[in-house]
Amino acid sequence: MDVATARRRVLAFQRWMRKHGVVCSDALCLDASEAGGVYVRAVAALRDGDVVATIPRRACLTPRTSGAAAAIEAAQLGGTLALAVAVMYERARGAASPWKDYLRLIPDREPVPLVWPEDEAERLLAGTELDKTVKQDREFLCEDWKECIEPLISSGELGVEPDDLSLEKYFAAKSLLSSRSFRIDRYHGSGMVPLADLFNHKTDGEHVHFTKSEESDSDEDDDDDQSNADSDQEEDDDDQSNASADEQLTVENSTSKPSGEGHKDEDLEMIIVRDANPGEEVYNTYGTMGNAALLHRYGFTEPDNPYDIVNIDLTLVTKWCSSKYSRRYAKERVSLWSKLGYSGCAGEDAADYFEISYDGEPQLELLILLYIISLKPDAYDKLVSAAHDLMGDDDEDDEQDTVDSFVKVVRVTRPAKDSESNGVEKLPDVKKVLHSESIGSALSALADIRESLYGSNTLEDDEEQLQACSPVSERNRYHSLVLRVSERKILGRLRKHASGWSKSKKRKHV
């Protein structure tokens, strides 16, 4: 969409807002960017607490307000699957849809990896945190489409062409929902909220916040303070039939405006939470997310994002341990670590992994695992014998609980006369024990294995390619390179941390 077209569509959308009761402050201006997108800027000073937009719930596109509401309910669809059908249906209606001017303003799809050509996504995301995630997304969504949407096409109940509900258009609709939908309330679930989704994201730079009016039902209070929609899983767990029949919102095919009769319709609001001056772009925030999450859900990245992380899978640690010692050795040591109540983060496929923070700091549970792996046979045997008495609570995930548990491990595995084992009580003390040469060497090896997943290009190669890459004409490549470079720098910081531990130990013994 070129700038001129975008501006014409903005004018049509502004007329649509007036017609449907959406109020946008005169202090805001909707404008088109050079890339043809739409953004919001201030034309007057905005101060903390100012309400700059009110949006009736009946103006939102949800499974309850869509013309497909009856078919969605009959098919017992819920969560974001139901919303995707609603969006596809209203797009198929074209000029007959009550949301036509809103849907014409937003893109057909967002540039998230889900809708990239499959071979391109596999090539560009190789080794990154999104490599497996995007492949799993495609598999799950294909299953959803075959199980839930294909039967809806066959029934002909919606009265649209089969291509309007195709797998490709389902992916496109899901890309919009991941980046633009908001949690509205328990009745509507998540929906498309016209105007609210036009505010761009800036990490730690939020000016405006999406919220409910003060008159909202108390049972919806737990949904306040959510900017964009929650995860698909949470949405799909929602009760989508918690309203009586006379409350259900259905828009017949002949309807010329969004419906909302029969249900409380307090306005949704956009409120200023940080001052903005005239001429500044007004930002929302999608939360404190690293680049993997931003690219996955919204289709963009931010250079030097302080919330970036890199994960090291438990299977990778086991593989390294097996190659250094033996498979049996690795299995026994990991099993003991688990028996003592330790675990990593749980992935969607139930596989554990460990996080490496932006500054290269490894997760405490990973260090404890490496400590157990590096124990001498006699110390390991002592720990095995005492394991029953040291077993922790799997439900405890407080850092101090982990520290307290490891202090007991240290007392069992280290001689009483060992100066480093005495006085170990708090996290800094524990880190002194864990920052050993053997653990540092193990971390460096794990960083090398993790980095090998990116292929033969070096970090310097990736940085050179990023410098020469256009974020407009080579968008997918650009953002995948930002992600790769950021992750590889984190691995570099991890190595730097690890190498410094052995040096500090040697200096202390000089």
C-alpha positions as CSV (number, residue, x, y, z in Angstrom):
1,M,0.0,0.0,0.0
2,D,1.5,3.3,-1.1
3,V,1.3,6.5,1.1
4,A,-1.5,8.1,-1.0
5,T,-3.6,5.0,-0.7
6,A,-2.9,4.7,3.0
7,R,-4.0,8.3,3.6
8,R,-7.3,7.8,1.7
9,R,-8.0,4.7,3.7
10,V,-7.2,6.6,6.9
11,L,-9.9,9.2,6.0
12,A,-12.4,6.4,5.3
13,F,-11.6,4.8,8.6
14,Q,-12.0,8.1,10.5
15,R,-15.5,8.4,9.0
16,W,-16.1,4.8,10.1
17,M,-15.1,5.6,13.6
18,R,-17.5,8.6,13.9
19,K,-20.3,6.4,12.5
20,H,-19.7,3.6,15.1
21,G,-19.0,5.7,18.2
22,V,-15.3,5.3,18.3
23,V,-13.9,8.6,19.7
24,C,-10.3,9.6,19.0
25,S,-8.8,12.7,20.6
26,D,-8.0,15.7,18.5
27,A,-4.6,15.6,20.1
28,L,-3.9,12.5,18.0
29,C,-3.2,12.2,14.3
30,L,-3.4,9.0,12.3
31,D,-0.9,9.2,9.5
32,A,0.8,7.0,6.8
33,S,4.4,6.1,7.0
34,E,6.7,6.1,3.9
35,A,6.4,2.3,3.9
36,G,2.6,2.6,3.6
37,G,1.8,1.6,7.2
38,V,-0.3,3.7,9.6
39,Y,1.0,5.2,12.9
40,V,-0.2,7.6,15.5
41,R,1.5,10.8,16.5
42,A,0.7,13.6,18.9
43,V,-0.4,17.0,17.5
44,A,-0.8,18.5,21.0
45,A,0.8,17.8,24.4
46,L,-0.4,14.6,26.0
47,R,-0.2,14.2,29.7
48,D,-0.3,11.3,32.1
49,G,-4.0,10.3,32.7
50,D,-5.4,11.8,29.5
51,V,-8.1,9.6,27.9
52,V,-7.3,9.8,24.2
53,A,-9.7,7.2,22.8
54,T,-12.9,5.4,23.7
55,I,-14.0,2.4,21.7
56,P,-17.4,0.7,22.2
57,R,-17.2,-3.0,22.5
58,R,-19.9,-3.4,19.9
59,A,-17.5,-1.8,17.4
60,C,-14.9,-4.5,18.0
61,L,-14.7,-7.5,15.6
62,T,-15.1,-10.6,17.8
63,P,-16.6,-14.1,17.4
64,R,-19.7,-12.6,19.2
65,T,-20.2,-9.6,16.9
66,S,-19.3,-11.1,13.6
67,G,-21.8,-12.2,11.0
68,A,-20.4,-15.7,11.4
69,A,-21.4,-15.8,15.1
70,A,-24.1,-18.4,14.7
71,A,-21.9,-20.7,12.6
72,I,-19.0,-20.3,15.0
73,E,-21.2,-21.3,17.9
74,A,-22.8,-24.2,16.1
75,A,-19.3,-25.5,15.2
76,Q,-18.3,-25.1,18.9
77,L,-15.3,-23.1,18.0
78,G,-13.5,-21.1,20.7
79,G,-10.6,-18.9,21.4
80,T,-8.4,-17.5,18.7
81,L,-9.6,-20.2,16.3
82,A,-13.1,-18.6,16.5
83,L,-11.7,-15.1,16.0
84,A,-9.7,-16.2,13.0
85,V,-12.9,-17.5,11.4
86,A,-14.7,-14.3,12.2
87,V,-11.9,-12.2,10.6
88,M,-11.8,-14.4,7.4
89,Y,-15.6,-14.3,7.1
90,E,-15.7,-10.5,7.4
91,R,-12.9,-10.1,4.9
92,A,-14.8,-12.4,2.5
93,R,-17.9,-10.1,2.8
94,G,-15.9,-7.2,1.4
95,A,-18.0,-4.0,1.1
96,A,-20.9,-5.8,2.9
97,S,-18.9,-6.1,6.1
98,P,-19.6,-3.6,8.9
99,W,-15.9,-3.5,9.4
100,K,-14.9,-2.9,5.7
101,D,-13.1,0.4,6.3
102,Y,-11.2,-0.9,9.2
103,L,-10.2,-4.1,7.4
104,R,-9.1,-2.2,4.4
105,L,-6.8,-0.1,6.6
106,I,-4.9,-2.9,8.1
107,P,-2.7,-5.3,6.1
108,D,-4.0,-8.7,4.8
109,R,-1.3,-10.3,7.0
110,E,1.5,-9.3,9.3
111,P,5.1,-10.3,8.2
112,V,5.6,-12.9,11.0
113,P,7.6,-16.0,10.2
114,L,4.4,-18.1,10.1
115,V,3.5,-16.6,6.7
116,W,7.0,-16.5,5.2
117,P,7.7,-19.0,2.4
118,E,8.4,-22.2,4.3
119,D,11.9,-22.7,2.7
120,E,12.8,-19.1,3.4
121,A,11.8,-19.4,7.1
122,E,13.8,-22.6,7.5
123,R,16.9,-21.0,6.0
124,L,16.7,-17.6,7.7
125,L,15.8,-18.9,11.2
126,A,18.2,-21.9,11.3
127,G,19.7,-22.1,14.7
128,T,17.6,-19.3,16.3
129,E,15.1,-19.6,19.0
130,L,12.4,-19.6,16.4
131,D,13.7,-22.4,14.3
132,K,11.6,-25.2,15.9
133,T,8.8,-22.9,17.1
134,V,7.7,-21.8,13.6
135,K,7.8,-25.4,12.3
136,Q,5.6,-26.5,15.3
137,D,3.2,-23.5,14.6
138,R,2.7,-24.7,11.1
139,E,2.0,-28.2,12.1
140,F,-0.5,-27.3,14.9
141,L,-2.3,-24.8,12.7
142,C,-2.6,-27.2,9.8
143,E,-4.2,-29.7,12.2
144,D,-6.6,-27.0,13.5
145,W,-7.6,-26.1,10.0
146,K,-8.2,-29.7,8.9
147,E,-10.2,-30.6,12.0
148,C,-12.2,-27.4,12.5
149,I,-12.3,-25.2,9.4
150,E,-12.4,-27.7,6.6
151,P,-15.7,-29.2,8.0
152,L,-17.1,-25.6,8.1
153,I,-16.2,-25.1,4.4
154,S,-17.9,-28.4,3.5
155,S,-21.1,-27.4,5.4
156,G,-21.4,-24.3,3.2
157,E,-23.1,-22.7,6.2
158,L,-21.2,-19.4,5.9
159,G,-22.1,-18.8,2.3
160,V,-18.6,-17.8,1.2
161,E,-16.2,-19.3,-1.3
162,P,-14.0,-22.2,-0.1
163,D,-10.9,-20.1,-1.0
164,D,-12.1,-17.4,1.5
165,L,-11.4,-19.9,4.3
166,S,-8.3,-21.6,2.8
167,L,-5.3,-22.7,4.8
168,E,-3.3,-19.8,3.4
169,K,-5.9,-17.3,4.6
170,Y,-6.2,-19.0,7.9
171,F,-2.4,-18.4,8.4
172,A,-2.9,-14.8,7.3
173,A,-5.7,-14.3,9.8
174,K,-3.7,-15.9,12.6
175,S,-0.8,-13.5,11.8
176,L,-3.2,-10.6,12.4
177,L,-4.5,-12.0,15.6
178,S,-1.0,-12.6,17.0
179,S,0.0,-9.0,16.5
180,R,-3.3,-7.0,16.6
181,S,-5.9,-8.7,18.8
182,F,-6.6,-7.6,22.4
183,R,-8.2,-9.3,25.3
184,I,-11.6,-7.6,25.7
185,D,-13.6,-9.5,28.4
186,R,-14.8,-12.9,29.3
187,Y,-17.9,-12.6,27.0
188,H,-16.1,-11.5,23.9
189,G,-12.7,-13.1,24.6
190,S,-10.1,-11.6,22.3
191,G,-11.0,-9.4,19.4
192,M,-9.9,-6.9,16.9
193,V,-10.1,-3.4,18.5
194,P,-10.2,-0.7,15.8
195,L,-7.9,2.2,16.5
196,A,-6.2,0.5,19.5
197,D,-4.1,-1.7,17.2
198,L,-2.7,1.3,15.2
199,F,-0.3,2.3,18.0
200,N,3.2,0.9,17.3
201,H,5.3,-0.9,19.9
202,K,8.4,0.5,21.6
203,T,10.1,-1.5,24.4
204,D,10.1,0.5,27.6
205,G,8.7,3.5,25.7
206,E,4.9,3.1,26.2
207,H,2.9,6.3,26.0
208,V,-0.6,4.8,25.9
209,H,-2.3,1.9,27.7
210,F,-5.3,-0.1,26.6
211,T,-7.8,-0.7,29.4
212,K,-11.5,-1.1,30.3
213,S,-13.7,1.7,31.7
214,E,-14.1,2.0,35.5
215,E,-17.7,0.7,35.1
216,S,-16.6,-2.7,33.8
217,D,-17.9,-5.8,35.6
218,S,-15.8,-6.9,38.5
219,D,-15.4,-10.4,37.1
220,E,-13.4,-8.8,34.3
221,D,-11.0,-7.0,36.5
222,D,-8.4,-9.7,36.0
223,D,-8.3,-8.9,32.4
224,D,-7.4,-5.3,32.9
225,D,-3.9,-4.1,32.0
226,Q,-3.5,-6.6,29.2
227,S,-2.4,-4.8,26.0
228,N,-2.5,-7.5,23.3
229,A,-4.3,-10.8,23.4
230,D,-3.0,-13.5,25.7
231,S,-1.6,-16.8,24.4
232,D,-3.6,-19.0,22.2
233,Q,-3.7,-21.6,24.9
234,E,-5.2,-19.3,27.4
235,E,-7.8,-18.1,24.9
236,D,-8.7,-21.6,23.9
237,D,-9.3,-22.5,27.5
238,D,-11.8,-19.7,27.9
239,D,-15.5,-20.7,28.2
240,Q,-16.9,-19.5,24.9
241,S,-20.5,-20.2,25.9
242,N,-20.9,-18.4,29.1
243,A,-23.7,-16.2,28.0
244,S,-27.4,-16.9,27.7
245,A,-29.1,-17.1,24.4
246,D,-30.6,-13.7,24.6
247,E,-27.2,-12.2,25.2
248,Q,-25.5,-13.7,22.2
249,L,-24.5,-11.2,19.6
250,T,-25.2,-12.1,16.0
251,V,-24.9,-9.9,12.9
252,E,-27.0,-11.1,10.1
253,N,-25.6,-10.9,6.6
254,S,-27.7,-7.9,5.9
255,T,-26.5,-6.0,8.9
256,S,-24.9,-2.6,8.2
257,K,-23.3,-2.0,11.5
258,P,-21.6,-4.0,14.3
259,S,-24.0,-5.4,16.8
260,G,-23.8,-5.2,20.6
261,E,-27.4,-5.2,21.7
262,G,-28.2,-7.3,24.8
263,H,-24.8,-7.1,26.5
264,K,-23.2,-4.5,28.6
265,D,-21.1,-2.3,26.4
266,E,-18.9,-0.1,28.5
267,D,-16.3,1.6,26.4
268,L,-12.7,0.4,26.1
269,E,-10.2,3.2,26.6
270,M,-6.8,4.3,25.6
271,I,-5.1,6.3,28.4
272,I,-1.9,8.2,28.4
273,V,0.6,6.8,30.9
274,R,3.7,8.8,29.8
275,D,3.8,12.3,28.5
276,A,4.2,12.9,24.8
277,N,5.0,16.2,23.1
278,P,3.6,17.5,19.8
279,G,5.2,15.8,16.8
280,E,6.2,12.6,18.7
281,E,4.9,9.2,17.7
282,V,2.6,7.8,20.4
283,Y,3.6,4.2,21.3
284,N,1.9,1.3,23.0
285,T,3.9,-1.6,24.3
286,Y,3.3,-5.3,23.7
287,G,5.2,-6.1,26.9
288,T,8.9,-6.7,27.8
289,M,9.8,-9.2,25.0
290,G,13.0,-10.3,23.5
291,N,13.5,-10.3,19.7
292,A,12.5,-13.9,19.3
293,A,9.1,-13.2,20.8
294,L,8.7,-9.9,18.9
295,L,9.5,-11.5,15.5
296,H,7.3,-14.5,16.3
297,R,4.2,-12.5,17.2
298,Y,4.6,-9.1,15.6
299,G,7.0,-9.5,12.7
300,F,9.8,-7.1,13.8
301,T,12.9,-6.9,16.0
302,E,14.7,-4.2,18.0
303,P,18.4,-3.8,17.9
304,D,20.2,-4.2,21.2
305,N,17.0,-5.4,22.9
306,P,17.8,-5.9,26.6
307,Y,15.2,-8.6,27.0
308,D,16.8,-11.0,24.5
309,I,17.8,-14.4,25.7
310,V,19.2,-17.6,24.3
311,N,18.1,-21.1,25.3
312,I,20.3,-24.1,25.8
313,D,18.2,-27.3,25.6
314,L,18.7,-30.0,28.2
315,T,19.2,-32.5,25.4
316,L,22.1,-30.5,24.2
317,V,23.7,-30.6,27.7
318,T,23.1,-34.4,27.8
319,K,24.7,-34.8,24.3
320,W,27.8,-32.9,25.4
321,C,28.1,-34.9,28.7
322,S,27.7,-38.1,26.8
323,S,30.5,-37.2,24.4
324,K,32.8,-36.1,27.2
325,Y,32.1,-39.1,29.5
326,S,29.5,-41.7,28.4
327,R,25.8,-42.0,27.8
328,R,25.4,-43.9,31.1
329,Y,27.4,-41.2,33.0
330,A,25.2,-38.5,31.5
331,K,21.9,-40.3,32.3
332,E,22.9,-40.9,35.9
333,R,24.1,-37.4,36.6
334,V,21.0,-35.7,35.0
335,S,18.7,-38.2,36.7
336,L,20.3,-37.3,40.1
337,W,19.9,-33.6,39.4
338,S,16.3,-34.1,38.6
339,K,15.7,-36.4,41.6
340,L,17.0,-33.6,43.9
341,G,14.1,-31.4,42.6
342,Y,15.9,-29.3,40.0
343,S,14.5,-28.6,36.6
344,G,14.9,-26.2,33.7
345,C,12.2,-24.1,32.0
346,A,9.5,-26.3,30.4
347,G,9.1,-26.0,26.7
348,E,5.9,-26.3,24.7
349,D,7.0,-29.8,23.7
350,A,7.7,-30.6,27.4
351,A,11.4,-30.6,26.9
352,D,13.5,-28.7,29.5
353,Y,15.8,-25.8,28.5
354,F,17.9,-23.2,30.3
355,E,17.9,-19.5,29.7
356,I,21.0,-17.4,29.1
357,S,20.2,-13.8,29.8
358,Y,21.1,-10.8,27.7
359,D,24.3,-10.2,29.7
360,G,25.4,-13.8,29.3
361,E,24.4,-14.9,32.7
362,P,23.4,-18.7,32.7
363,Q,20.4,-19.9,34.6
364,L,21.2,-21.1,38.1
365,E,19.8,-24.6,37.5
366,L,22.1,-25.1,34.6
367,L,25.1,-24.3,36.8
368,I,23.9,-26.7,39.4
369,L,23.6,-29.5,36.8
370,L,27.1,-28.8,35.6
371,Y,28.3,-28.9,39.1
372,I,26.8,-32.4,39.6
373,I,28.2,-33.5,36.3
374,S,31.7,-32.4,37.3
375,L,31.7,-34.1,40.7
376,K,34.5,-36.5,41.4
377,P,33.3,-40.1,41.9
378,D,33.6,-40.1,45.7
379,A,31.7,-36.8,46.1
380,Y,29.1,-38.1,43.6
381,D,28.6,-41.3,45.6
382,K,28.1,-39.2,48.8
383,L,25.5,-37.2,47.1
384,V,23.7,-40.3,45.8
385,S,23.6,-41.7,49.3
386,A,22.2,-38.5,50.7
387,A,19.8,-37.7,47.8
388,H,16.7,-39.0,49.6
389,D,17.2,-36.5,52.5
390,L,18.0,-33.7,50.1
391,M,15.1,-34.1,47.7
392,G,13.4,-30.7,47.0
393,D,9.8,-29.8,46.2
394,D,9.2,-29.8,42.5
395,D,6.6,-27.1,42.9
396,E,9.1,-24.7,44.5
397,D,10.5,-22.3,41.9
398,D,11.7,-19.5,44.2
399,E,15.4,-18.6,43.7
400,Q,16.1,-18.7,47.4
401,D,14.7,-22.2,47.6
402,T,17.1,-23.3,44.9
403,V,19.9,-21.6,46.7
404,D,19.0,-23.3,50.0
405,S,18.8,-26.6,48.3
406,F,22.2,-26.3,46.7
407,V,23.8,-25.2,50.0
408,K,22.9,-28.7,51.3
409,V,24.4,-30.3,48.2
410,V,27.6,-28.3,48.8
411,R,27.8,-29.5,52.4
412,V,27.5,-33.1,51.4
413,T,30.0,-33.0,48.5
414,R,32.7,-30.8,49.9
415,P,35.0,-31.5,52.9
416,A,34.1,-29.6,56.0
417,K,37.6,-28.1,56.1
418,D,37.1,-26.7,52.5
419,S,37.1,-22.9,53.0
420,E,34.7,-22.3,50.1
421,S,32.0,-24.6,51.5
422,N,32.0,-22.7,54.8
423,G,29.6,-19.8,55.1
424,V,27.8,-20.7,51.8
425,E,24.2,-19.4,52.4
426,K,23.2,-16.7,49.9
427,L,23.3,-16.5,46.1
428,P,26.6,-14.6,45.9
429,D,28.2,-17.4,48.0
430,V,26.7,-20.1,45.8
431,K,27.9,-18.4,42.7
432,K,31.5,-18.4,44.0
433,V,31.2,-22.2,44.3
434,L,29.6,-22.6,40.9
435,H,32.0,-20.3,39.1
436,S,34.7,-22.9,38.8
437,E,37.1,-23.7,36.1
438,S,35.5,-27.0,35.2
439,I,32.0,-25.4,35.0
440,G,33.4,-22.5,33.0
441,S,35.0,-25.0,30.6
442,A,31.7,-26.9,30.3
443,L,29.8,-23.6,29.5
444,S,32.2,-22.7,26.8
445,A,31.8,-26.1,25.2
446,L,28.0,-25.8,25.4
447,A,28.2,-22.3,23.9
448,D,30.2,-23.7,21.0
449,I,27.7,-26.5,20.3
450,R,24.8,-24.1,20.6
451,E,26.4,-21.7,18.1
452,S,27.2,-24.4,15.6
453,L,23.4,-24.6,15.0
454,Y,23.6,-21.3,13.1
455,G,25.7,-22.9,10.3
456,S,29.1,-22.0,8.9
457,N,28.8,-18.2,8.9
458,T,30.6,-16.4,11.7
459,L,29.2,-13.7,13.8
460,E,31.3,-11.2,11.9
461,D,29.7,-12.5,8.6
462,D,26.2,-12.0,10.0
463,E,27.1,-8.5,11.2
464,E,28.4,-7.6,7.7
465,Q,25.3,-8.9,6.1
466,L,23.1,-7.0,8.5
467,Q,24.8,-3.8,7.8
468,A,24.2,-4.3,4.0
469,C,20.6,-5.4,4.4
470,S,17.6,-3.2,3.8
471,P,14.9,-3.4,6.5
472,V,12.3,-2.4,3.9
473,S,13.1,-4.4,0.7
474,E,14.7,-7.3,2.6
475,R,12.5,-7.2,5.7
476,N,12.5,-11.0,6.5
477,R,16.2,-11.3,6.1
478,Y,16.9,-8.1,8.0
479,H,14.9,-9.1,11.1
480,S,16.2,-12.7,11.1
481,L,19.8,-11.3,11.0
482,V,19.0,-9.0,14.0
483,L,17.8,-12.0,15.9
484,R,20.8,-14.1,14.9
485,V,23.4,-11.4,15.7
486,S,21.8,-10.7,19.1
487,E,21.7,-14.3,20.1
488,R,25.3,-15.0,19.0
489,K,26.5,-11.9,21.0
490,I,24.8,-13.4,24.1
491,L,26.7,-16.6,23.5
492,G,29.9,-14.6,23.3
493,R,29.1,-12.9,26.6
494,L,28.5,-16.4,28.1
495,R,31.9,-17.5,26.9
496,K,33.5,-14.3,28.4
497,H,31.8,-15.0,31.7
498,A,33.0,-18.6,31.7
499,S,36.6,-17.9,30.8
500,G,36.8,-15.2,33.5
501,W,36.0,-17.7,36.2
502,S,39.1,-19.8,35.8
503,K,41.3,-16.7,35.6
504,S,39.9,-15.3,38.8
505,K,40.5,-18.6,40.6
506,K,44.1,-18.6,39.5
507,R,44.6,-15.0,40.6
508,K,43.3,-15.8,44.1
509,H,45.9,-18.6,44.4
510,V,48.9,-16.4,43.4
